[in-house]
């Protein structure tokens, strides 16, 4: 898909939006990626990440943050799953 960020860039952006205080924290889904690979691991993981990222749209402080968040949301919604090894 054209104009998607790279899987490495998605990994870097996801780490900025992750949140993890305890095992039930919904933001922990953004820590589940393989190193330098921001592709979702399953459709359930994709949905969990999208729910978390979309919930953050109203809390962005700058236009740049919003732009990066939207790029990550588009990537997460459209990228193929990471192949299982």
C-alpha positions as a printed Julia matrix, in Angstrom:
85×3 Matrix{Float64}:
  0.0     0.0    0.0
  1.43    3.36  -1.03
  2.32    6.07   1.48
  2.54    3.77   4.48
  5.4     4.26   6.87
  8.0     1.52   7.14
  7.65   -1.27   9.69
 10.75    0.14  11.43
  9.19    3.62  11.66
  5.96    2.08  12.95
  7.96    0.32  15.67
  9.59    3.61  16.69
  6.28    5.49  16.74
  4.49    2.73  18.65
  7.01    3.0   21.46
  6.05    6.66  21.87
  2.35    5.84  22.21
  2.71    2.75  24.38
  1.59    2.76  27.96
  2.32    0.05  30.48
  1.7     0.32  34.16
  0.39   -3.2   34.82
 -0.6    -6.29  32.86
 -4.19   -5.13  32.32
 -3.21   -1.73  30.89
 -4.67   -1.47  27.37
 -1.55    0.35  26.12
  0.62   -2.71  26.73
 -0.33   -3.98  23.23
  2.23   -1.58  21.75
  5.05   -3.43  23.54
  4.26   -6.75  21.84
  6.16   -6.12  18.58
  9.34   -7.8   17.47
 12.36   -5.47  17.5
 12.23   -2.97  14.62
  9.06   -4.55  13.23
  5.85   -2.67  13.97
  3.57   -5.09  12.14
  0.75   -6.61  14.19
  1.17  -10.22  15.3
 -2.47  -11.25  14.8
 -5.8    -9.7   13.87
 -6.64   -9.54  17.58
 -3.37   -7.66  18.24
 -4.11   -5.29  15.33
 -7.56   -4.52  16.78
 -6.17   -3.99  20.28
 -3.52   -1.58  18.94
 -6.04    0.31  16.81
 -8.43    0.72  19.73
 -5.63    2.13  21.89
 -4.26    4.44  19.18
 -7.69    5.78  18.2
 -8.41    6.54  21.86
 -5.31    8.79  21.85
 -6.51   11.05  19.01
 -8.09   13.55  21.38
 -5.02   13.82  23.62
 -2.46   14.81  21.0
 -0.87   18.14  21.84
  0.71   19.2   18.57
 -0.02   18.91  14.88
  3.13   16.8   14.48
  1.96   14.35  17.18
 -1.43   14.08  15.49
  0.18   13.5   12.08
  2.46   10.76  13.44
 -0.44    9.15  15.28
 -2.53    9.12  12.1
  0.36    7.58  10.15
  0.65    4.85  12.76
 -3.11    4.22  12.7
 -3.09    3.94   8.88
 -0.11    1.6    9.03
 -1.69   -0.59  11.69
 -4.98   -0.79   9.79
 -3.43   -1.63   6.42
 -0.14   -3.48   6.84
  0.0    -7.27   6.51
  0.46   -9.29   9.68
  4.0   -10.21  10.66
  4.68  -13.73   9.36
  5.0   -16.34  12.09
  8.44  -17.91  12.26
